[in-house]
Amino acid sequence: MSAEVGMRKGLRLVAMMSGVAVLAAVVSSNGVRAGGQSEFRPADTADPSTQEPAHRMTSDDLEKIKLAVSNWGRWGKDDERGTLNLITAKKTQDAARLIKDGVVVSLAHFASHERGVGASGTTHTVSGDANWDWKTQPRAMIDRIEFSIHDGSNSHMDAICHYQSLDGKFMVFNGHPANFGPQGCQADSIERMGQPFATRAVLVDLPLLRGVKYLPPKTAIYQADLEAWEKYANVKIGSGDVLLVRTGRWALQAENGKFTYNSQGPGLHLSVVPWLHQRDIAVLGSDAVNDVQPSGIVGGTAGIYGEKANIPGQMDRPLHNSMLVYMGTPLIDNGYFEDAAREAASRKRWEFFISVAPNRIENASATPFNAVAIF
């Protein structure tokens, strides 16, 4: 195959991946699934702890939190990197000193080939040039693969353009117009967020803390849980860190088969967002979708596309909305932390060097999460 043919095939693949990601962004940020089905679910299906007086939050609380944690203008009105600005050269140098043994493990899980709950599947073909004479010429194989970046089984990092404001102004981080469409994100997209980065990662292994294989579905994680982990692991989450929260989602699937993590996944409660803002983390990641599912956030008077309305249930991913749109913090969904958890536990050290190389896909709302942990 000529270099020109290979380049054309590669460009088609990149364009296709970007288009799928943008479509997923529009569906998610609208709060409406294909066909007009609402994503808001009744609060009584959520973790009961979310409805306790100490934790119960409404969509009005979400609006207050967004304003309190906003980083708009912090790095200038034209900034499109968000909290990645917190990863300085010194932060990277300091993180490199965490490398002691040279053990490298992946933090990624590729999209499942099979369609299933939370997975749309992949299309992977391997072939050769039809014009070649296979009997007389050397053989070479050509791969073509199609998958959704936002697939529920695929580790990916959301660009900060993935969600948009719900106030009818259609804005993404830093007040840029969302301008979603066939061409993708016109601001705050993956390729506009800068070069590959390396920094300190802190792994929060909640199943280990609680002495279980995995957290039960729908488990809400609170500030007190993160602070309990800091005490257990003798680590303090700080500025410029990549915070990775292990719920044991992959261990659960390995034991029980696939589950509807999109609607029952354990994750962080909205009330944790101000704490994350105070700690000034650069990136937040989860082995599920970061937000606890269902969120437990009940109806209020928050504007939805400019209309005041009592939401008849709850908002599915308020943490996504507040952190992407207002904090400007990239989110890692479906990260694979099982190997890192094993290596960290064997050393009793849950901080390590992390290297992340985003695919610079033009106008994309996400990138496959190509990352490694180095101990």
C-alpha positions as CSV (number, residue, x, y, z in Angstrom):
1,M,0.0,0.0,0.0
2,S,1.4,3.4,-0.9
3,A,2.0,6.1,1.7
4,E,-0.7,8.2,0.0
5,V,-3.3,5.5,0.2
6,G,-2.4,4.8,3.8
7,M,-2.7,8.5,4.7
8,R,-6.2,8.7,3.0
9,K,-7.3,5.7,5.0
10,G,-6.0,7.2,8.2
11,L,-7.7,10.6,7.6
12,R,-11.0,8.8,7.0
13,L,-10.6,7.0,10.3
14,V,-9.8,10.2,12.2
15,A,-12.7,12.0,10.6
16,M,-15.0,9.2,11.5
17,M,-13.8,9.0,15.1
18,S,-14.2,12.7,15.5
19,G,-17.7,12.7,14.1
20,V,-18.8,10.0,16.4
21,A,-17.4,11.8,19.4
22,V,-19.1,15.0,18.5
23,L,-22.4,13.2,18.1
24,A,-22.0,11.7,21.6
25,A,-21.3,15.1,23.0
26,V,-24.4,16.6,21.6
27,V,-26.6,13.8,22.9
28,S,-25.1,13.9,26.4
29,S,-25.1,17.6,26.8
30,N,-28.6,18.0,25.7
31,G,-29.8,15.8,28.5
32,V,-31.9,13.9,25.9
33,R,-31.2,10.5,24.4
34,A,-31.8,9.7,20.7
35,G,-35.5,9.7,20.1
36,G,-36.2,12.4,22.7
37,Q,-36.1,10.2,25.8
38,S,-35.1,12.2,28.9
39,E,-32.0,11.3,30.8
40,F,-33.4,12.5,34.1
41,R,-34.4,9.7,36.4
42,P,-36.4,9.7,39.6
43,A,-34.3,10.3,42.7
44,D,-35.7,7.3,44.5
45,T,-33.7,5.0,42.1
46,A,-30.4,6.6,43.4
47,D,-28.1,5.6,46.3
48,P,-30.4,6.3,49.3
49,S,-27.6,8.3,51.0
50,T,-28.0,11.0,48.3
51,Q,-31.4,11.8,49.8
52,E,-30.2,12.2,53.4
53,P,-30.3,15.8,54.6
54,A,-26.5,16.0,54.7
55,H,-26.2,15.1,51.1
56,R,-29.4,16.0,49.3
57,M,-28.9,18.5,46.5
58,T,-31.2,20.0,43.9
59,S,-30.5,21.4,40.5
60,D,-30.5,24.9,42.1
61,D,-27.5,23.8,44.2
62,L,-25.8,22.7,41.0
63,E,-26.2,26.3,39.6
64,K,-24.6,27.7,42.8
65,I,-21.7,25.3,42.6
66,K,-21.0,26.1,39.0
67,L,-20.5,29.8,39.9
68,A,-18.4,29.0,42.9
69,V,-16.0,26.8,41.1
70,S,-15.7,28.7,37.8
71,N,-12.3,29.1,36.3
72,W,-13.5,31.3,33.5
73,G,-10.8,34.0,32.9
74,R,-8.3,32.5,35.3
75,W,-5.8,31.9,32.5
76,G,-7.0,34.7,30.2
77,K,-10.1,35.1,28.2
78,D,-8.7,33.1,25.2
79,D,-7.6,30.1,27.2
80,E,-8.7,26.7,25.9
81,R,-6.6,24.4,28.2
82,G,-8.4,24.8,31.5
83,T,-6.8,23.1,34.4
84,L,-4.2,21.5,32.3
85,N,-2.5,24.9,32.9
86,L,-1.7,23.6,36.4
87,I,0.7,21.0,35.1
88,T,3.9,23.1,35.0
89,A,7.4,22.1,34.0
90,K,8.3,22.0,37.7
91,K,5.3,19.8,38.4
92,T,6.4,17.3,35.8
93,Q,10.0,17.3,37.1
94,D,8.8,16.7,40.6
95,A,6.5,13.9,39.4
96,A,9.4,12.2,37.6
97,R,11.1,11.8,40.9
98,L,8.4,9.3,41.9
99,I,9.8,6.8,39.4
100,K,11.7,4.2,41.5
101,D,11.4,0.8,39.9
102,G,10.8,1.6,36.3
103,V,7.6,-0.6,36.2
104,V,5.2,0.6,33.5
105,V,1.5,-0.3,33.3
106,S,-1.3,0.8,31.1
107,L,-4.3,2.8,32.4
108,A,-6.4,2.2,29.3
109,H,-9.1,-0.2,28.2
110,F,-10.0,-0.4,24.5
111,A,-13.6,-0.4,23.2
112,S,-15.2,-3.9,23.4
113,H,-15.5,-5.6,20.1
114,E,-18.9,-7.0,21.1
115,R,-22.0,-4.9,21.4
116,G,-23.6,-5.0,24.8
117,V,-24.7,-3.0,27.8
118,G,-22.9,0.3,27.7
119,A,-20.9,-0.8,24.6
120,S,-21.7,-0.1,21.0
121,G,-19.0,-2.4,19.7
122,T,-16.4,-1.9,17.1
123,T,-16.0,-2.7,13.4
124,H,-12.6,-4.1,12.7
125,T,-11.6,-5.3,9.3
126,V,-8.2,-6.7,8.2
127,S,-7.6,-6.9,4.5
128,G,-5.1,-6.4,1.7
129,D,-5.1,-4.3,-1.5
130,A,-7.5,-6.0,-3.9
131,N,-5.2,-5.3,-6.9
132,W,-2.3,-7.3,-5.5
133,D,-1.4,-10.7,-6.8
134,W,-1.3,-12.7,-3.5
135,K,0.5,-15.6,-5.2
136,T,3.5,-13.7,-6.5
137,Q,3.8,-10.5,-4.3
138,P,4.7,-10.1,-0.6
139,R,1.7,-10.0,1.6
140,A,0.8,-7.1,3.9
141,M,-2.3,-6.6,6.0
142,I,-4.3,-3.4,6.3
143,D,-6.4,-2.6,9.3
144,R,-9.5,-0.4,9.5
145,I,-11.3,0.1,12.8
146,E,-14.4,2.1,13.6
147,F,-15.5,2.8,17.2
148,S,-17.2,5.5,19.3
149,I,-14.7,7.3,21.5
150,H,-17.4,7.8,24.1
151,D,-18.2,4.1,24.1
152,G,-19.0,2.8,27.6
153,S,-16.2,0.2,27.4
154,N,-13.5,2.6,25.9
155,S,-11.1,4.6,28.1
156,H,-11.3,8.1,26.9
157,M,-10.5,11.7,28.1
158,D,-13.3,14.3,27.6
159,A,-12.2,17.6,26.1
160,I,-13.6,20.5,28.0
161,C,-16.0,21.2,25.1
162,H,-17.8,17.9,25.7
163,Y,-20.6,19.5,27.7
164,Q,-22.2,23.0,27.3
165,S,-24.0,25.4,29.7
166,L,-27.7,24.8,30.4
167,D,-28.6,28.4,30.6
168,G,-29.7,28.8,27.0
169,K,-26.4,30.6,26.0
170,F,-24.8,27.4,24.6
171,M,-21.4,28.1,26.0
172,V,-18.4,25.8,26.8
173,F,-15.5,26.5,29.1
174,N,-14.3,30.1,29.5
175,G,-17.5,31.5,27.9
176,H,-16.7,30.3,24.3
177,P,-19.6,29.7,22.1
178,A,-20.3,25.9,21.9
179,N,-21.0,25.9,18.1
180,F,-21.6,22.2,18.0
181,G,-22.3,20.9,14.6
182,P,-21.0,18.5,11.9
183,Q,-17.6,20.2,12.1
184,G,-17.3,19.4,15.8
185,C,-16.2,21.6,18.7
186,Q,-15.1,25.1,17.5
187,A,-13.5,25.9,20.8
188,D,-11.9,23.9,23.7
189,S,-11.5,20.8,21.6
190,I,-8.8,18.1,22.2
191,E,-6.3,19.5,19.7
192,R,-6.7,23.0,21.2
193,M,-5.9,21.8,24.7
194,G,-2.1,21.5,24.2
195,Q,0.6,18.9,24.0
196,P,0.9,15.6,25.8
197,F,1.4,16.0,29.5
198,A,3.0,14.2,32.4
199,T,2.5,14.8,36.1
200,R,1.8,13.1,39.4
201,A,-1.2,10.8,39.6
202,V,-2.9,9.9,42.9
203,L,-5.0,6.7,42.8
204,V,-7.9,6.5,45.2
205,D,-8.7,2.8,45.7
206,L,-12.0,2.8,47.5
207,P,-12.6,-1.0,47.3
208,L,-9.3,-1.6,49.0
209,L,-10.1,1.0,51.7
210,R,-13.5,-0.8,52.4
211,G,-12.1,-4.3,52.1
212,V,-14.3,-5.3,49.2
213,K,-13.6,-6.4,45.6
214,Y,-15.7,-3.5,44.1
215,L,-18.2,-0.9,45.2
216,P,-21.8,-1.9,44.7
217,P,-23.7,-0.3,41.8
218,K,-25.0,3.2,42.5
219,T,-22.6,3.9,45.4
220,A,-22.1,7.6,45.9
221,I,-18.6,8.8,46.9
222,Y,-18.3,11.8,49.1
223,Q,-15.6,14.2,50.3
224,A,-15.3,12.3,53.5
225,D,-14.4,9.2,51.5
226,L,-11.6,11.0,49.7
227,E,-10.2,12.4,52.9
228,A,-10.4,9.0,54.5
229,W,-8.3,7.6,51.6
230,E,-5.7,10.4,52.0
231,K,-5.3,9.4,55.7
232,Y,-5.1,5.7,54.8
233,A,-2.6,6.2,51.9
234,N,-0.6,9.0,53.6
235,V,-1.0,11.2,50.6
236,K,-2.5,14.6,50.0
237,I,-4.2,15.4,46.7
238,G,-3.0,18.7,45.3
239,S,-2.5,21.2,42.5
240,G,-1.7,19.8,39.1
241,D,-2.5,16.2,40.1
242,V,-4.4,13.7,38.0
243,L,-6.8,12.2,40.5
244,L,-7.9,8.6,39.6
245,V,-10.8,7.1,41.5
246,R,-11.1,3.3,41.4
247,T,-14.5,1.9,42.1
248,G,-13.7,-1.6,40.9
249,R,-16.0,-1.5,37.9
250,W,-13.8,-3.8,35.9
251,A,-13.5,-6.3,38.7
252,L,-17.3,-6.3,39.0
253,Q,-17.7,-7.0,35.3
254,A,-15.1,-9.8,35.4
255,E,-17.1,-11.5,38.2
256,N,-20.7,-10.8,37.3
257,G,-20.6,-9.9,33.6
258,K,-21.5,-6.5,32.1
259,F,-23.8,-4.2,34.0
260,T,-25.6,-1.0,33.1
261,Y,-22.9,1.3,34.6
262,N,-24.4,4.2,32.6
263,S,-27.4,4.1,34.9
264,Q,-26.0,2.3,37.9
265,G,-22.3,3.1,38.1
266,P,-20.6,4.1,41.4
267,G,-19.0,7.5,41.3
268,L,-18.5,10.9,42.9
269,H,-21.4,12.9,44.3
270,L,-21.9,16.5,43.1
271,S,-21.1,17.8,46.6
272,V,-17.4,16.8,46.0
273,V,-16.9,19.4,43.2
274,P,-16.0,22.4,45.5
275,W,-13.5,20.2,47.3
276,L,-11.9,19.2,44.0
277,H,-11.8,22.9,43.0
278,Q,-10.1,23.8,46.3
279,R,-7.5,21.1,45.8
280,D,-6.9,22.5,42.2
281,I,-6.6,19.1,40.5
282,A,-5.7,19.1,36.8
283,V,-7.6,16.0,35.6
284,L,-10.2,13.8,37.2
285,G,-10.6,10.1,36.2
286,S,-12.7,7.1,37.0
287,D,-13.1,3.5,35.9
288,A,-16.7,4.3,35.4
289,V,-18.2,7.7,34.4
290,N,-17.0,9.9,37.4
291,D,-20.6,10.9,38.3
292,V,-22.5,8.5,40.5
293,Q,-25.3,7.0,38.5
294,P,-28.1,8.0,39.1
295,S,-26.9,11.2,40.5
296,G,-29.6,11.7,43.1
297,I,-29.9,15.4,42.2
298,V,-33.6,16.3,42.4
299,G,-35.6,18.9,40.6
300,G,-35.4,22.6,41.0
301,T,-35.7,25.7,38.9
302,A,-32.4,25.5,37.0
303,G,-32.7,26.8,33.4
304,I,-32.7,24.2,30.7
305,Y,-31.9,25.8,27.3
306,G,-33.2,29.1,28.5
307,E,-36.5,27.7,29.9
308,K,-37.3,27.7,33.6
309,A,-38.7,24.3,34.5
310,N,-39.0,21.9,37.4
311,I,-36.9,18.9,36.4
312,P,-39.2,15.9,36.9
313,G,-36.4,13.8,38.2
314,Q,-32.7,14.5,38.4
315,M,-29.7,15.4,36.4
316,D,-27.6,12.4,35.3
317,R,-24.2,14.0,35.2
318,P,-24.0,17.3,37.1
319,L,-20.3,16.7,38.0
320,H,-19.5,16.4,34.3
321,N,-21.3,19.6,33.6
322,S,-19.8,21.7,36.4
323,M,-16.2,20.4,35.9
324,L,-16.0,20.5,32.1
325,V,-17.9,23.7,31.5
326,Y,-17.0,25.8,34.5
327,M,-13.8,24.4,36.1
328,G,-12.4,23.4,32.7
329,T,-11.2,20.1,34.0
330,P,-10.8,17.2,31.6
331,L,-12.5,14.0,32.7
332,I,-11.3,10.4,32.1
333,D,-14.1,7.9,31.8
334,N,-13.7,4.1,31.8
335,G,-10.1,4.2,32.8
336,Y,-8.5,0.8,33.5
337,F,-6.9,1.0,37.0
338,E,-6.7,-2.7,37.9
339,D,-3.0,-3.1,37.1
340,A,-2.0,0.2,38.7
341,A,-4.0,-0.7,41.8
342,R,-2.1,-4.0,42.1
343,E,1.3,-2.3,41.6
344,A,0.4,0.5,44.0
345,A,-0.8,-1.9,46.7
346,S,2.3,-4.1,46.5
347,R,4.4,-1.0,47.2
348,K,1.9,0.7,49.6
349,R,2.4,3.8,47.5
350,W,-0.6,5.3,45.6
351,E,1.2,8.2,43.9
352,F,3.1,7.7,40.7
353,F,4.2,9.3,37.5
354,I,1.6,9.4,34.7
355,S,2.2,10.2,31.1
356,V,-0.8,11.0,28.8
357,A,-0.6,11.4,25.0
358,P,-4.0,12.7,23.6
359,N,-4.7,12.0,20.0
360,R,-4.8,15.4,18.4
361,I,-8.1,14.9,16.6
362,E,-9.3,18.1,15.1
363,N,-12.5,19.6,16.7
364,A,-13.0,16.4,18.7
365,S,-14.9,16.3,22.1
366,A,-12.7,13.5,23.4
367,T,-9.6,11.3,22.7
368,P,-8.8,7.7,23.5
369,F,-7.0,7.7,26.8
370,N,-3.5,6.7,25.9
371,A,-1.8,6.8,29.3
372,V,0.7,4.8,31.4
373,A,1.6,4.8,35.1
374,I,5.3,4.4,35.9
375,F,6.3,3.3,39.4
